[in-house]
Amino acid sequence: MPKRKRKPHLSKKARRRKRQRIAYLSGLFLLCILLVCGISYGLLYRYVNKTEEDKISNHIYIGKVELSGMTKEQAKDAVEKKMAEYRQLKVTLKVGEQTAKTTLGDLGIEMKDVDKLIEEAVSYGKEGSVWKRFRQIRKLGKNELVLDDTYQLDGESAKSVLTEKALPMETRAVDATITHKGSGFEITDEAAGNKIKIEESLANLEKYLNEKWKYKEITLELVQESEAPSVTRADLESIRDELGSYSTQAGYGDRVKNIRRAAELLNGTLLMPGEELSVEQTLAPYTEENGYVAGSAYENGQVVQNIGGGLCQVSTTLYNAVLYSELEVTERCAHSMIVNYVEPSRDAAIAEGVKDFKFKNNYDTPILIEGYVDSNNKVWFYIYGKDTRAEGHSVEFESETLERTEYSKKYVEDPDSAIGSMEEEGTAINGRTARLWKVVYENGQEVSRDVINNSTYKASEVTVKVGTASGSAEASKLIRTAIQSQNEDKIREAVSEARTLQSGSGEGE
């Protein structure tokens, strides 16, 4: 085995010099590294800060909008300019072979979170460590940074526009109809249809904008759903019986025009089982545009001329037909004063927003309402359906007056008319309280008698204008004093005395 060579022995002085050389070289090396790092950092710092702090780096986009070198304000303007272009793009709406045109602007297109996206674009390459910023900026030198743009539609505007455009392209279901013809009925068949689903169609459009849109014009197939008719021939074939009818004399003049128009609006009304009819809502609005003219009506205890005057006679006539049909009355109001075309408590008043007559179809099958004014100005209502009442069953209605109230007179001075003259203004109508009985018969025998309504009618107030024009101040004062008492006997007595005084003064009448 060869002998190991022994290391030469260094003196302490030599060893110290060696350590000094190593330390010097190490320090020099470290200094070089620090110098290189410092220079490199300086170069990196300059590199990552070459773009101004408030400007967007090159090659950054929001969707198709390039934002290179822009400030926030400039970027926002650029986005808005591009959005203005997008709003002009046509949208073709399709339903089968039918089409309709609109624009993205009409549908209220907007880019979501614009400010947030611009903030992200500005801050890219300007946050974090120098190395992080360097990597981000270096990446921009090779690839574009495209921030995802997402879009939304103005819900209300889009819904309104789409509904307007889609409506003519819908094939809506058609209900079966029935008409009374002579002694029978004529039925037209129902037809199924298709209804456009507006919200689902808009949802599809938004999804397309955010997933597949190429920033070009769009063709959108609208979502449809089948629509079944709510009334079928089978439903209407059950209508074959007269359930009840009633008529009143409409009179003559303009008032009849209102009655005829109201009967037209109610004629042909079909109520399915459980459905309720509001007569007031059916006949409203009470305007000339709806075919009404001025006619007599009650207001504040007086007979006045109102547009639509006379409609209460229509609701009253229908009310009695409903009673004989034994339909469920859900709301009925008496007139403020007695009417002359039906007995007390057989009336049903309506007034816009105040009084209504409502009833419900409580049969298991549909009912049909027929209303018209005949050649003798008589208003008729017939109600048809399937009569399930027992054979021999019939009903009658009896009006009972419980109390009467005389109309009142109010005496007022008329200084322009001859002394003692009396002129009445207003209609004298007595007041009443009454109730209506429903009497049920089975095979001609009374089986029940029930009160179905109670009514209170106020009396009217007639104004009597008493003349006080006279050359005799004493005579005029005599009548004015009597008027204050509101006593008819005292007033007539004063009139007699006043005329005597006037005659004594030498002044004729």
C-alpha positions in Angstrom: 0.0 0.0 0.0 1.6 3.3 -1.1 2.3 5.9 1.5 0.0 9.0 1.6 1.8 12.2 0.8 1.7 14.6 3.5 0.4 18.2 2.8 3.1 20.7 2.8 3.2 22.5 6.0 2.2 26.3 5.8 3.3 28.7 8.3 0.8 30.8 10.2 1.7 33.8 8.1 1.1 32.0 4.9 -2.2 30.7 6.0 -3.4 34.2 7.0 -2.4 35.6 3.6 -4.4 32.8 1.9 -7.5 33.5 4.0 -7.2 37.2 3.1 -7.0 36.5 -0.6 -10.1 34.3 -0.4 -12.1 36.9 1.5 -11.1 39.6 -1.0 -12.1 37.5 -3.9 -15.4 36.5 -2.3 -16.1 40.1 -1.5 -15.2 41.1 -5.1 -17.4 38.4 -6.4 -20.3 39.5 -4.2 -19.8 43.1 -5.2 -20.0 42.1 -8.9 -23.2 40.2 -8.2 -24.7 43.1 -6.4 -23.6 45.4 -9.1 -25.2 43.2 -11.8 -28.3 42.8 -9.7 -28.5 46.6 -9.2 -28.0 47.3 -12.9 -30.6 44.6 -13.8 -33.1 45.9 -11.3 -32.6 49.4 -12.6 -33.2 48.2 -16.1 -36.2 46.2 -15.0 -37.6 49.2 -13.1 -37.3 51.4 -16.1 -38.8 48.7 -18.3 -41.9 48.1 -16.1 -42.4 51.8 -15.7 -42.1 52.8 -19.3 -45.9 53.1 -19.4 -47.3 56.1 -17.4 -49.1 55.2 -14.2 -52.5 56.6 -15.4 -52.3 55.0 -18.8 -53.1 51.5 -20.1 -50.3 49.4 -21.4 -50.1 48.4 -25.1 -52.0 45.4 -26.5 -54.8 45.4 -23.9 -58.4 45.0 -25.1 -61.9 44.9 -23.7 -63.6 42.7 -26.2 -62.9 44.2 -29.6 -62.0 47.6 -28.1 -58.2 48.4 -28.1 -57.2 50.5 -25.1 -53.4 50.9 -25.7 -52.0 54.1 -24.1 -55.4 55.4 -23.0 -56.4 57.0 -19.8 -59.5 55.8 -17.9 -61.6 58.6 -19.5 -60.3 57.9 -23.0 -60.9 54.2 -22.5 -64.5 54.8 -21.4 -65.1 57.0 -24.4 -63.7 54.3 -26.7 -66.0 51.7 -25.1 -69.0 54.0 -25.5 -68.1 54.7 -29.1 -68.0 51.0 -29.8 -71.3 50.4 -28.0 -72.9 53.1 -30.2 -71.8 51.0 -33.2 -73.2 47.8 -31.6 -76.6 49.5 -30.9 -77.1 50.1 -34.6 -76.7 46.4 -35.4 -79.9 44.7 -36.6 -81.6 41.9 -34.8 -83.9 39.7 -36.9 -86.6 38.0 -34.9 -88.0 34.8 -36.4 -91.1 32.8 -35.8 -91.2 30.1 -38.4 -91.1 31.9 -41.8 -92.2 35.2 -40.2 -89.7 37.8 -39.3 -89.5 41.2 -37.6 -86.7 43.7 -37.3 -85.3 45.6 -34.4 -81.9 46.7 -33.1 -79.6 46.0 -30.2 -80.1 49.6 -29.2 -83.9 49.2 -29.1 -83.4 46.2 -26.8 -81.2 48.3 -24.5 -77.9 46.5 -24.9 -75.2 47.6 -22.3 -71.7 46.3 -21.4 -71.6 45.1 -17.8 -69.0 46.4 -15.3 -67.3 48.8 -17.7 -65.7 50.8 -14.9 -64.3 47.6 -13.3 -62.9 46.3 -16.6 -61.2 49.7 -17.3 -59.7 49.7 -13.8 -58.3 46.2 -14.4 -56.8 47.3 -17.7 -55.2 50.4 -16.2 -53.7 48.4 -13.3 -52.4 45.5 -15.4 -48.6 45.5 -15.1 -48.6 48.2 -12.4 -49.2 46.2 -9.2 -47.2 43.7 -7.3 -43.4 43.1 -7.4 -41.2 44.3 -10.2 -40.8 40.7 -11.3 -44.5 40.1 -11.4 -45.0 43.3 -13.4 -42.1 42.4 -15.7 -43.7 39.0 -16.4 -47.1 40.7 -17.2 -45.6 43.3 -19.4 -43.3 40.8 -21.2 -46.4 38.7 -21.8 -48.1 41.7 -23.5 -45.1 41.8 -25.9 -46.0 38.4 -27.2 -49.8 38.1 -26.8 -52.7 40.5 -26.5 -54.6 40.7 -23.3 -58.4 40.6 -24.0 -60.5 41.2 -21.0 -63.9 39.4 -21.2 -66.8 41.7 -22.1 -70.2 40.6 -21.0 -73.5 42.2 -22.1 -77.0 42.6 -20.7 -80.3 43.9 -22.1 -82.5 46.5 -20.4 -85.2 44.2 -19.0 -88.2 46.5 -19.4 -87.3 48.0 -22.7 -86.4 44.6 -24.2 -89.6 43.1 -23.0 -91.7 45.9 -24.3 -90.0 45.9 -27.8 -90.1 42.1 -28.1 -93.7 41.9 -27.1 -94.6 44.6 -29.6 -92.7 42.9 -32.4 -93.7 39.4 -31.5 -97.4 40.0 -31.1 -98.2 40.1 -34.9 -96.3 36.8 -35.4 -98.2 34.9 -32.7 -100.9 32.5 -33.6 -103.0 32.7 -30.5 -105.5 30.1 -29.5 -109.2 30.9 -30.5 -112.0 29.9 -28.1 -115.1 28.3 -29.3 -118.1 30.7 -29.5 -121.8 30.3 -29.2 -124.7 32.5 -30.4 -128.4 32.1 -29.8 -130.1 31.7 -33.2 -133.9 31.5 -33.2 -134.8 28.4 -31.2 -131.3 27.0 -31.1 -127.6 27.8 -30.8 -124.8 28.1 -33.3 -121.3 27.1 -32.2 -118.0 27.9 -33.9 -115.1 25.5 -33.2 -112.0 26.4 -31.2 -108.5 26.4 -32.6 -105.1 25.8 -30.9 -102.3 28.3 -31.2 -98.8 29.2 -30.3 -97.6 31.8 -27.9 -94.2 33.4 -27.9 -92.3 33.1 -24.6 -90.9 36.6 -24.2 -88.6 36.1 -21.2 -87.2 32.8 -22.4 -86.4 34.4 -25.8 -84.6 37.3 -24.1 -82.6 34.9 -22.0 -81.5 33.1 -25.1 -80.5 36.4 -26.7 -78.4 37.4 -23.7 -76.8 34.0 -23.6 -75.9 34.3 -27.3 -74.4 37.7 -26.8 -72.1 36.4 -24.1 -71.2 33.1 -25.6 -71.3 33.1 -29.3 -71.7 36.6 -30.6 -69.2 37.8 -33.2 -70.1 41.4 -33.0 -72.3 41.2 -36.1 -76.0 41.4 -36.8 -78.1 38.7 -35.1 -80.9 36.4 -36.1 -82.9 35.1 -33.2 -85.5 32.3 -33.3 -88.1 33.2 -30.7 -89.1 30.5 -28.2 -92.7 29.3 -28.6 -95.1 27.3 -26.6 -98.4 25.7 -27.7 -101.5 27.4 -26.4 -104.7 25.5 -25.9 -108.1 27.3 -26.1 -109.8 27.8 -22.8 -113.3 27.2 -24.3 -114.1 24.2 -26.5 -117.1 23.1 -28.5 -117.6 20.3 -25.9 -117.9 23.0 -23.2 -120.6 24.9 -25.1 -122.7 22.0 -26.2 -124.1 21.9 -22.7 -125.8 25.3 -23.2 -129.4 24.5 -24.3 -131.8 25.8 -21.6 -133.1 29.2 -20.7 -132.3 29.7 -17.0 -133.9 33.0 -16.5 -134.9 36.3 -18.3 -136.3 39.7 -17.5 -137.2 42.9 -19.4 -137.9 46.6 -18.6 -139.3 49.5 -20.7 -136.3 51.7 -21.7 -138.4 54.7 -22.7 -137.2 57.1 -25.4 -134.7 59.8 -26.2 -130.9 59.8 -25.7 -131.1 57.7 -22.6 -132.1 54.7 -24.8 -128.9 55.0 -26.7 -126.9 54.3 -23.6 -129.1 51.4 -22.7 -128.7 49.9 -26.2 -124.9 50.4 -26.1 -124.6 48.7 -22.7 -126.7 45.8 -23.8 -124.4 45.3 -26.7 -121.4 45.2 -24.4 -122.9 42.5 -22.3 -124.5 40.5 -25.1 -122.6 37.3 -25.8 -120.8 37.2 -22.5 -119.8 33.7 -21.6 -119.1 32.7 -18.0 -117.4 29.4 -17.3 -118.1 27.6 -14.0 -116.9 29.6 -11.0 -116.2 32.8 -13.1 -117.5 36.2 -11.8 -118.8 39.1 -13.9 -118.4 42.7 -12.9 -121.1 44.7 -14.7 -119.5 48.1 -13.9 -116.1 47.0 -15.3 -117.7 45.5 -18.4 -119.6 48.7 -19.2 -116.8 51.2 -18.3 -115.4 53.7 -19.2 -118.5 56.0 -19.3 -117.3 58.2 -22.1 -118.4 59.4 -25.5 -115.5 57.4 -27.0 -117.1 54.2 -25.6 -120.4 55.0 -27.3 -122.3 56.8 -24.5 -124.2 60.1 -24.5 -125.7 62.3 -21.8 -128.7 60.8 -20.0 -130.7 61.1 -16.7 -129.0 59.8 -13.6 -129.2 60.4 -9.8 -126.6 62.6 -8.2 -126.7 64.2 -4.7 -130.4 63.5 -4.3 -131.3 65.1 -7.7 -132.0 63.9 -11.3 -129.1 65.2 -13.5 -127.7 64.6 -17.0 -124.5 62.5 -17.0 -122.6 60.8 -19.8 -123.8 57.2 -19.6 -127.1 58.0 -17.7 -129.4 55.0 -17.9 -126.8 52.2 -17.4 -128.3 51.4 -14.0 -131.5 50.2 -15.8 -129.3 47.8 -17.7 -127.6 46.4 -14.6 -131.1 46.3 -12.9 -132.7 44.3 -15.8 -129.8 41.9 -15.8 -130.0 41.6 -12.0 -133.5 40.3 -12.2 -132.6 37.8 -15.0 -129.8 36.6 -12.7 -132.2 36.2 -9.8 -134.5 34.0 -11.9 -131.5 32.0 -13.1 -130.6 31.5 -9.4 -127.0 32.5 -10.0 -124.9 33.6 -7.1 -125.0 37.4 -6.5 -121.7 38.5 -4.9 -122.3 42.3 -4.9 -125.5 44.4 -5.3 -126.2 48.0 -4.4 -129.5 49.9 -4.2 -130.0 53.2 -5.9 -129.8 56.3 -3.7 -133.4 57.1 -4.6 -136.3 54.9 -5.9 -136.5 54.1 -9.6 -139.7 53.8 -11.6 -138.8 50.8 -13.9 -138.8 48.1 -11.2 -140.3 47.6 -7.7 -138.3 48.6 -4.7 -135.4 46.2 -3.9 -135.4 44.8 -7.4 -132.8 47.3 -8.6 -129.0 47.1 -8.9 -127.2 50.3 -9.3 -123.7 50.8 -10.7 -121.4 53.9 -10.4 -117.8 54.1 -11.7 -115.5 53.1 -8.9 -118.3 53.3 -6.3 -121.1 50.8 -6.9 -121.0 47.5 -8.8 -123.2 44.6 -9.6 -121.4 41.3 -9.6 -122.5 37.7 -9.9 -120.9 34.3 -10.3 -121.7 31.3 -12.4 -122.4 28.7 -9.7 -123.4 26.0 -12.2 -121.1 23.2 -13.3 -121.4 24.2 -16.9 -121.0 27.5 -18.8 -123.7 30.1 -19.1 -124.4 32.6 -21.9 -125.8 36.1 -21.5 -127.9 37.6 -24.3 -128.9 41.3 -24.1 -130.6 43.6 -26.5 -133.2 46.4 -27.0 -136.2 45.4 -29.1 -138.2 47.5 -31.6 -140.5 48.6 -28.8 -137.5 50.0 -26.8 -137.8 47.3 -24.3 -134.4 46.0 -22.9 -134.2 42.2 -22.5 -131.7 39.9 -20.8 -131.7 36.1 -21.2 -129.4 33.7 -19.5 -128.8 30.3 -21.0 -127.1 27.2 -19.7 -127.8 23.7 -18.6 -130.7 23.7 -16.2 -130.1 21.1 -13.5 -132.9 22.3 -11.2 -135.6 19.8 -10.4 -138.6 19.6 -12.7 -141.5 21.6 -11.2 -139.1 24.0 -9.5 -139.8 27.7 -9.9 -139.0 31.0 -8.1 -140.7 34.3 -7.7 -139.7 37.6 -6.1 -141.9 39.8 -3.9 -141.1 43.4 -3.0 -142.2 44.6 0.4 -142.2 48.3 1.5 -141.5 48.7 5.2 -141.5 52.5 5.5 -142.2 55.6 3.4 -140.6 59.1 3.7 -142.1 62.1 2.0 -139.9 64.3 -0.1 -138.9 67.6 1.4 -139.2 71.2 0.1 -136.6 73.9 0.6 -137.8 77.5 0.1 -135.4 80.1 -1.1 -135.8 83.8 -2.0 -135.9 84.7 -5.7 -135.4 88.5 -5.7 -135.8 88.6 -9.5 -139.3 87.2 -9.7 -142.6 88.8 -8.9 -143.6 88.8 -5.3 -145.5 85.7 -4.2 -144.5 83.6 -7.3 -143.5 80.0 -6.6 -141.4 77.9 -9.0 -140.3 74.3 -8.1 -136.9 72.9 -9.2 -136.0 69.2 -8.9 -138.0 66.0 -9.0 -140.3 65.1 -6.2 -139.4 61.5 -5.1 -140.5 59.9 -1.9 -138.1 57.8 0.2 -138.6 54.2 1.2 -137.1 51.2 3.0 -137.9 47.9 1.4 -136.8 44.3 1.2 -137.0 41.6 -1.4 -138.3 38.1 -0.8 -137.3 35.0 -2.8 -140.2 32.5 -2.9 -139.5 29.0 -4.0 -142.2 26.7 -5.4 -142.1 23.0 -6.1 -144.8 21.8 -8.3 -146.8 24.9 -7.6 -146.5 24.6 -3.8 -144.5 27.2 -1.8 -141.6 25.5 0.0 -139.5 28.4 1.2 -139.5 32.2 1.6 -136.3 34.1 2.3 -135.2 37.8 2.4 -132.4 38.2 -0.2 -131.8 42.0 0.2 -132.8 45.1 2.1 -132.7 48.6 0.6 -133.0 52.1 1.8 -134.0 54.9 -0.6 -133.7 58.5 0.5 -136.3 61.1 -0.4 -135.4 64.0 -2.8 -135.4 67.7 -1.9 -137.3 70.0 -4.1 -136.3 73.7 -4.2 -139.2 76.2 -4.3 -138.1 79.7 -5.5 -140.4 82.3 -3.9 -140.5 85.7 -5.7 -139.8 88.8 -3.6 -139.5 91.5 -6.3 -141.8 94.4 -5.2 -142.0 98.1 -4.9 -143.1 97.6 -1.3 -140.1 97.0 0.9 -142.5 95.9 3.7 -144.1 93.3 1.5 -140.7 91.8 0.4 -139.5 91.8 4.1 -142.7 89.9 5.1 -142.0 87.1 2.6 -138.3 86.9 3.4 -139.1 86.5 7.1 -141.6 83.7 6.3 -139.0 81.9 4.1 -136.7 81.7 7.1 -139.3 79.5 8.9 -139.3 77.0 6.0 -143.0 76.5 6.9 -145.2 76.2 3.7 -148.4 77.5 5.5 -146.6 80.5 6.9 -145.0 81.3 3.6 -148.4 81.1 1.7 -150.0 83.3 4.4 -147.1 85.8 4.0 -147.6 85.8 0.3 -151.3 86.6 0.7 -150.5 89.5 3.1 -147.7 90.8 0.9 -149.9 91.0 -2.2 -152.5 92.9 -0.1 -149.8 95.4 1.0 -148.6 95.7 -2.6 -152.1 96.3 -3.8 -152.7 98.9 -1.1 -149.6 100.7 -2.3 -151.1 101.1 -5.7 -148.7 98.8 -7.5 -150.1 96.2 -9.8 -148.8 92.6 -10.3 
